[in-house]
Amino acid sequence: MTERKLRLLVIDDEEIVCKRLKGALEKEGYEVEVFEDSQAALIRYDECPFDVVISDIRMDGMDGMQVLDHIQQASSKTKVILITGYATLEIARAALAKGAFDCIAKPFKPAELRAAIEKAVKIL
């Protein structure tokens, strides 16, 4: 029996962040789709749900908190990890209070994100 690859959706309005995360996460064996446009990402999510969504908090248009709301309304199983370059204790607390699985400050090491994903996956 082959184990299914975990599906990750990465949303960040910075192209370089998307490219780096896609490469790093695919090396770990995950199936990864990236979007710079949060609304397009959520359309894709609604077509085909993901196990874990990794989203920047501050983006033009729909921000990470709105992404979190959408995902939570769509599925109680998908875990959302928020990333931000504007980390404050208030933002992290608000994200966690709203139901985010984790909130990670940029810049972060790939191992930090990998550890958060692995913890999230254990409770799927």
Rosetta constraint file for C-alpha pairs under 8 A:
AtomPair CA 5 CA 29 HARMONIC 6.94 0.50
AtomPair CA 5 CA 30 HARMONIC 5.68 0.50
AtomPair CA 5 CA 31 HARMONIC 6.04 0.50
AtomPair CA 6 CA 30 HARMONIC 5.32 0.50
AtomPair CA 6 CA 31 HARMONIC 5.98 0.50
AtomPair CA 6 CA 50 HARMONIC 7.88 0.50
AtomPair CA 6 CA 51 HARMONIC 6.25 0.50
AtomPair CA 6 CA 52 HARMONIC 7.98 0.50
AtomPair CA 7 CA 30 HARMONIC 6.19 0.50
AtomPair CA 7 CA 31 HARMONIC 4.81 0.50
AtomPair CA 7 CA 32 HARMONIC 5.99 0.50
AtomPair CA 7 CA 50 HARMONIC 5.09 0.50
AtomPair CA 7 CA 51 HARMONIC 5.32 0.50
AtomPair CA 7 CA 52 HARMONIC 6.68 0.50
AtomPair CA 8 CA 30 HARMONIC 6.82 0.50
AtomPair CA 8 CA 31 HARMONIC 6.08 0.50
AtomPair CA 8 CA 32 HARMONIC 4.83 0.50
AtomPair CA 8 CA 33 HARMONIC 6.45 0.50
AtomPair CA 8 CA 50 HARMONIC 5.73 0.50
AtomPair CA 8 CA 51 HARMONIC 6.05 0.50
AtomPair CA 8 CA 52 HARMONIC 4.99 0.50
AtomPair CA 8 CA 53 HARMONIC 5.77 0.50
AtomPair CA 8 CA 54 HARMONIC 7.37 0.50
AtomPair CA 9 CA 32 HARMONIC 5.94 0.50
AtomPair CA 9 CA 33 HARMONIC 5.11 0.50
AtomPair CA 9 CA 34 HARMONIC 5.90 0.50
AtomPair CA 9 CA 35 HARMONIC 7.83 0.50
AtomPair CA 9 CA 41 HARMONIC 7.77 0.50
AtomPair CA 9 CA 45 HARMONIC 7.92 0.50
AtomPair CA 9 CA 50 HARMONIC 6.34 0.50
AtomPair CA 9 CA 52 HARMONIC 6.43 0.50
AtomPair CA 9 CA 53 HARMONIC 4.71 0.50
AtomPair CA 9 CA 54 HARMONIC 6.10 0.50
AtomPair CA 10 CA 18 HARMONIC 6.81 0.50
AtomPair CA 10 CA 21 HARMONIC 7.70 0.50
AtomPair CA 10 CA 22 HARMONIC 7.73 0.50
AtomPair CA 10 CA 32 HARMONIC 7.27 0.50
AtomPair CA 10 CA 33 HARMONIC 6.23 0.50
AtomPair CA 10 CA 34 HARMONIC 4.62 0.50
AtomPair CA 10 CA 35 HARMONIC 6.27 0.50
AtomPair CA 10 CA 53 HARMONIC 5.99 0.50
AtomPair CA 10 CA 54 HARMONIC 4.76 0.50
AtomPair CA 10 CA 55 HARMONIC 5.83 0.50
AtomPair CA 11 CA 18 HARMONIC 7.20 0.50
AtomPair CA 11 CA 34 HARMONIC 5.88 0.50
AtomPair CA 11 CA 35 HARMONIC 4.93 0.50
AtomPair CA 11 CA 36 HARMONIC 5.75 0.50
AtomPair CA 11 CA 37 HARMONIC 7.11 0.50
AtomPair CA 11 CA 38 HARMONIC 6.10 0.50
AtomPair CA 11 CA 41 HARMONIC 6.86 0.50
AtomPair CA 11 CA 53 HARMONIC 7.70 0.50
AtomPair CA 11 CA 54 HARMONIC 6.19 0.50
AtomPair CA 11 CA 55 HARMONIC 4.58 0.50
AtomPair CA 11 CA 56 HARMONIC 6.24 0.50
AtomPair CA 12 CA 17 HARMONIC 6.72 0.50
AtomPair CA 12 CA 18 HARMONIC 6.18 0.50
AtomPair CA 12 CA 34 HARMONIC 7.87 0.50
AtomPair CA 12 CA 35 HARMONIC 6.55 0.50
AtomPair CA 12 CA 36 HARMONIC 5.05 0.50
AtomPair CA 12 CA 37 HARMONIC 7.43 0.50
AtomPair CA 12 CA 38 HARMONIC 7.55 0.50
AtomPair CA 12 CA 55 HARMONIC 5.99 0.50
AtomPair CA 12 CA 56 HARMONIC 5.10 0.50
AtomPair CA 12 CA 59 HARMONIC 7.17 0.50
AtomPair CA 13 CA 18 HARMONIC 7.97 0.50
AtomPair CA 13 CA 35 HARMONIC 7.59 0.50
AtomPair CA 13 CA 36 HARMONIC 4.24 0.50
AtomPair CA 13 CA 37 HARMONIC 6.34 0.50
AtomPair CA 13 CA 38 HARMONIC 7.84 0.50
AtomPair CA 13 CA 56 HARMONIC 7.62 0.50
AtomPair CA 13 CA 59 HARMONIC 5.94 0.50
AtomPair CA 13 CA 60 HARMONIC 7.50 0.50
AtomPair CA 14 CA 18 HARMONIC 6.57 0.50
AtomPair CA 14 CA 36 HARMONIC 6.46 0.50
AtomPair CA 15 CA 19 HARMONIC 6.24 0.50
AtomPair CA 15 CA 36 HARMONIC 6.49 0.50
AtomPair CA 16 CA 20 HARMONIC 6.11 0.50
AtomPair CA 17 CA 21 HARMONIC 6.02 0.50
AtomPair CA 18 CA 22 HARMONIC 5.97 0.50
AtomPair CA 18 CA 34 HARMONIC 5.89 0.50
AtomPair CA 18 CA 35 HARMONIC 7.14 0.50
AtomPair CA 18 CA 36 HARMONIC 7.28 0.50
AtomPair CA 19 CA 23 HARMONIC 6.27 0.50
AtomPair CA 19 CA 34 HARMONIC 7.88 0.50
AtomPair CA 20 CA 24 HARMONIC 6.12 0.50
AtomPair CA 21 CA 25 HARMONIC 5.83 0.50
AtomPair CA 22 CA 26 HARMONIC 5.93 0.50
AtomPair CA 22 CA 32 HARMONIC 6.02 0.50
AtomPair CA 22 CA 33 HARMONIC 7.19 0.50
AtomPair CA 22 CA 34 HARMONIC 6.80 0.50
AtomPair CA 23 CA 27 HARMONIC 6.27 0.50
AtomPair CA 24 CA 28 HARMONIC 6.77 0.50
AtomPair CA 24 CA 110 HARMONIC 7.10 0.50
AtomPair CA 25 CA 29 HARMONIC 6.79 0.50
AtomPair CA 25 CA 30 HARMONIC 5.85 0.50
AtomPair CA 25 CA 31 HARMONIC 7.92 0.50
AtomPair CA 25 CA 32 HARMONIC 7.00 0.50
AtomPair CA 25 CA 114 HARMONIC 7.85 0.50
AtomPair CA 26 CA 30 HARMONIC 4.99 0.50
AtomPair CA 26 CA 31 HARMONIC 6.21 0.50
AtomPair CA 26 CA 32 HARMONIC 6.36 0.50
AtomPair CA 34 CA 41 HARMONIC 7.76 0.50
AtomPair CA 35 CA 40 HARMONIC 7.18 0.50
AtomPair CA 35 CA 41 HARMONIC 5.63 0.50
AtomPair CA 36 CA 41 HARMONIC 7.89 0.50
AtomPair CA 37 CA 41 HARMONIC 6.26 0.50
AtomPair CA 38 CA 42 HARMONIC 6.28 0.50
AtomPair CA 38 CA 59 HARMONIC 7.98 0.50
AtomPair CA 38 CA 61 HARMONIC 7.57 0.50
AtomPair CA 38 CA 62 HARMONIC 6.02 0.50
AtomPair CA 38 CA 63 HARMONIC 7.42 0.50
AtomPair CA 38 CA 67 HARMONIC 7.25 0.50
AtomPair CA 39 CA 43 HARMONIC 6.37 0.50
AtomPair CA 39 CA 61 HARMONIC 7.95 0.50
AtomPair CA 39 CA 62 HARMONIC 6.66 0.50
AtomPair CA 40 CA 44 HARMONIC 6.35 0.50
AtomPair CA 41 CA 45 HARMONIC 6.15 0.50
AtomPair CA 42 CA 46 HARMONIC 6.09 0.50
AtomPair CA 42 CA 67 HARMONIC 7.44 0.50
AtomPair CA 42 CA 70 HARMONIC 7.74 0.50
AtomPair CA 43 CA 47 HARMONIC 6.46 0.50
AtomPair CA 44 CA 48 HARMONIC 6.24 0.50
AtomPair CA 44 CA 49 HARMONIC 7.81 0.50
AtomPair CA 45 CA 49 HARMONIC 4.77 0.50
AtomPair CA 45 CA 50 HARMONIC 6.56 0.50
AtomPair CA 46 CA 74 HARMONIC 7.61 0.50
AtomPair CA 49 CA 78 HARMONIC 7.81 0.50
AtomPair CA 50 CA 78 HARMONIC 6.48 0.50
AtomPair CA 51 CA 77 HARMONIC 7.28 0.50
AtomPair CA 51 CA 78 HARMONIC 4.93 0.50
AtomPair CA 51 CA 79 HARMONIC 6.53 0.50
AtomPair CA 51 CA 121 HARMONIC 7.71 0.50
AtomPair CA 51 CA 124 HARMONIC 7.73 0.50
AtomPair CA 52 CA 78 HARMONIC 5.45 0.50
AtomPair CA 52 CA 79 HARMONIC 4.81 0.50
AtomPair CA 52 CA 80 HARMONIC 5.79 0.50
AtomPair CA 52 CA 81 HARMONIC 7.41 0.50
AtomPair CA 52 CA 117 HARMONIC 7.35 0.50
AtomPair CA 52 CA 120 HARMONIC 7.64 0.50
AtomPair CA 52 CA 121 HARMONIC 7.81 0.50
AtomPair CA 53 CA 78 HARMONIC 7.12 0.50
AtomPair CA 53 CA 79 HARMONIC 6.26 0.50
AtomPair CA 53 CA 80 HARMONIC 4.76 0.50
AtomPair CA 53 CA 81 HARMONIC 6.19 0.50
AtomPair CA 54 CA 80 HARMONIC 5.88 0.50
AtomPair CA 54 CA 81 HARMONIC 4.77 0.50
AtomPair CA 54 CA 82 HARMONIC 5.72 0.50
AtomPair CA 54 CA 83 HARMONIC 7.08 0.50
AtomPair CA 55 CA 64 HARMONIC 5.73 0.50
AtomPair CA 55 CA 67 HARMONIC 7.55 0.50
AtomPair CA 55 CA 80 HARMONIC 7.43 0.50
AtomPair CA 55 CA 81 HARMONIC 6.43 0.50
AtomPair CA 55 CA 82 HARMONIC 4.95 0.50
AtomPair CA 55 CA 83 HARMONIC 5.98 0.50
AtomPair CA 56 CA 63 HARMONIC 7.48 0.50
AtomPair CA 56 CA 64 HARMONIC 5.54 0.50
AtomPair CA 56 CA 82 HARMONIC 5.66 0.50
AtomPair CA 56 CA 83 HARMONIC 4.68 0.50
AtomPair CA 56 CA 84 HARMONIC 5.45 0.50
AtomPair CA 57 CA 63 HARMONIC 5.53 0.50
AtomPair CA 57 CA 64 HARMONIC 3.82 0.50
AtomPair CA 57 CA 65 HARMONIC 6.33 0.50
AtomPair CA 57 CA 82 HARMONIC 6.12 0.50
AtomPair CA 57 CA 83 HARMONIC 6.11 0.50
AtomPair CA 57 CA 84 HARMONIC 5.50 0.50
AtomPair CA 58 CA 63 HARMONIC 5.42 0.50
AtomPair CA 58 CA 64 HARMONIC 6.29 0.50
AtomPair CA 58 CA 84 HARMONIC 6.82 0.50
AtomPair CA 58 CA 86 HARMONIC 7.92 0.50
AtomPair CA 59 CA 63 HARMONIC 4.95 0.50
AtomPair CA 59 CA 64 HARMONIC 7.11 0.50
AtomPair CA 62 CA 66 HARMONIC 6.03 0.50
AtomPair CA 62 CA 67 HARMONIC 6.92 0.50
AtomPair CA 63 CA 67 HARMONIC 6.36 0.50
AtomPair CA 64 CA 68 HARMONIC 6.09 0.50
AtomPair CA 64 CA 82 HARMONIC 6.83 0.50
AtomPair CA 65 CA 69 HARMONIC 6.30 0.50
AtomPair CA 65 CA 95 HARMONIC 6.96 0.50
AtomPair CA 66 CA 70 HARMONIC 6.25 0.50
AtomPair CA 67 CA 71 HARMONIC 6.21 0.50
AtomPair CA 68 CA 72 HARMONIC 6.12 0.50
AtomPair CA 68 CA 80 HARMONIC 6.57 0.50
AtomPair CA 68 CA 98 HARMONIC 7.95 0.50
AtomPair CA 68 CA 99 HARMONIC 7.76 0.50
AtomPair CA 68 CA 100 HARMONIC 6.87 0.50
AtomPair CA 69 CA 73 HARMONIC 6.24 0.50
AtomPair CA 69 CA 98 HARMONIC 7.98 0.50
AtomPair CA 70 CA 74 HARMONIC 6.22 0.50
AtomPair CA 71 CA 75 HARMONIC 6.00 0.50
AtomPair CA 71 CA 76 HARMONIC 7.94 0.50
AtomPair CA 71 CA 78 HARMONIC 7.14 0.50
AtomPair CA 71 CA 80 HARMONIC 7.80 0.50
AtomPair CA 72 CA 76 HARMONIC 5.74 0.50
AtomPair CA 72 CA 78 HARMONIC 7.59 0.50
AtomPair CA 72 CA 99 HARMONIC 7.96 0.50
AtomPair CA 77 CA 124 HARMONIC 6.15 0.50
AtomPair CA 78 CA 124 HARMONIC 7.48 0.50
AtomPair CA 79 CA 100 HARMONIC 7.14 0.50
AtomPair CA 79 CA 101 HARMONIC 5.88 0.50
AtomPair CA 79 CA 120 HARMONIC 6.30 0.50
AtomPair CA 79 CA 121 HARMONIC 7.99 0.50
AtomPair CA 79 CA 124 HARMONIC 7.77 0.50
AtomPair CA 80 CA 100 HARMONIC 5.24 0.50
AtomPair CA 80 CA 101 HARMONIC 5.45 0.50
AtomPair CA 80 CA 102 HARMONIC 7.16 0.50
AtomPair CA 81 CA 100 HARMONIC 6.00 0.50
AtomPair CA 81 CA 101 HARMONIC 5.50 0.50
AtomPair CA 81 CA 102 HARMONIC 4.87 0.50
AtomPair CA 81 CA 103 HARMONIC 5.81 0.50
AtomPair CA 81 CA 104 HARMONIC 7.54 0.50
AtomPair CA 81 CA 116 HARMONIC 7.68 0.50
AtomPair CA 81 CA 117 HARMONIC 7.92 0.50
AtomPair CA 82 CA 95 HARMONIC 7.61 0.50
AtomPair CA 82 CA 100 HARMONIC 6.90 0.50
AtomPair CA 82 CA 101 HARMONIC 7.98 0.50
AtomPair CA 82 CA 102 HARMONIC 6.27 0.50
AtomPair CA 82 CA 103 HARMONIC 4.68 0.50
AtomPair CA 82 CA 104 HARMONIC 6.28 0.50
AtomPair CA 83 CA 103 HARMONIC 5.67 0.50
AtomPair CA 83 CA 104 HARMONIC 4.76 0.50
AtomPair CA 83 CA 105 HARMONIC 5.74 0.50
AtomPair CA 83 CA 106 HARMONIC 6.56 0.50
AtomPair CA 84 CA 103 HARMONIC 7.67 0.50
AtomPair CA 84 CA 104 HARMONIC 6.50 0.50
AtomPair CA 84 CA 105 HARMONIC 5.10 0.50
AtomPair CA 84 CA 106 HARMONIC 5.48 0.50
AtomPair CA 85 CA 105 HARMONIC 5.81 0.50
AtomPair CA 85 CA 106 HARMONIC 4.58 0.50
AtomPair CA 85 CA 107 HARMONIC 6.86 0.50
AtomPair CA 86 CA 105 HARMONIC 7.29 0.50
AtomPair CA 86 CA 106 HARMONIC 7.75 0.50
AtomPair CA 87 CA 91 HARMONIC 6.41 0.50
AtomPair CA 87 CA 92 HARMONIC 6.91 0.50
AtomPair CA 87 CA 104 HARMONIC 7.82 0.50
AtomPair CA 87 CA 105 HARMONIC 5.42 0.50
AtomPair CA 87 CA 106 HARMONIC 7.67 0.50
AtomPair CA 88 CA 92 HARMONIC 6.31 0.50
AtomPair CA 89 CA 93 HARMONIC 6.02 0.50
AtomPair CA 90 CA 94 HARMONIC 6.03 0.50
AtomPair CA 91 CA 95 HARMONIC 6.09 0.50
AtomPair CA 92 CA 96 HARMONIC 6.15 0.50
AtomPair CA 92 CA 103 HARMONIC 5.76 0.50
AtomPair CA 93 CA 97 HARMONIC 5.90 0.50
AtomPair CA 94 CA 98 HARMONIC 6.14 0.50
AtomPair CA 95 CA 99 HARMONIC 6.50 0.50
AtomPair CA 95 CA 100 HARMONIC 5.44 0.50
AtomPair CA 95 CA 102 HARMONIC 7.89 0.50
AtomPair CA 95 CA 103 HARMONIC 6.96 0.50
AtomPair CA 96 CA 100 HARMONIC 4.75 0.50
AtomPair CA 96 CA 101 HARMONIC 6.57 0.50
AtomPair CA 96 CA 102 HARMONIC 6.58 0.50
AtomPair CA 96 CA 103 HARMONIC 7.23 0.50
AtomPair CA 101 CA 120 HARMONIC 6.90 0.50
AtomPair CA 102 CA 116 HARMONIC 6.94 0.50
AtomPair CA 104 CA 108 HARMONIC 7.26 0.50
AtomPair CA 104 CA 113 HARMONIC 7.60 0.50
AtomPair CA 108 CA 112 HARMONIC 6.49 0.50
AtomPair CA 108 CA 113 HARMONIC 7.41 0.50
AtomPair CA 109 CA 113 HARMONIC 6.96 0.50
AtomPair CA 110 CA 114 HARMONIC 6.06 0.50
AtomPair CA 111 CA 115 HARMONIC 6.01 0.50
AtomPair CA 112 CA 116 HARMONIC 6.40 0.50
AtomPair CA 113 CA 117 HARMONIC 6.19 0.50
AtomPair CA 114 CA 118 HARMONIC 6.11 0.50
AtomPair CA 115 CA 119 HARMONIC 6.21 0.50
AtomPair CA 116 CA 120 HARMONIC 6.16 0.50
AtomPair CA 117 CA 121 HARMONIC 6.06 0.50
AtomPair CA 118 CA 122 HARMONIC 6.35 0.50
AtomPair CA 119 CA 123 HARMONIC 7.11 0.50
AtomPair CA 120 CA 124 HARMONIC 6.68 0.50
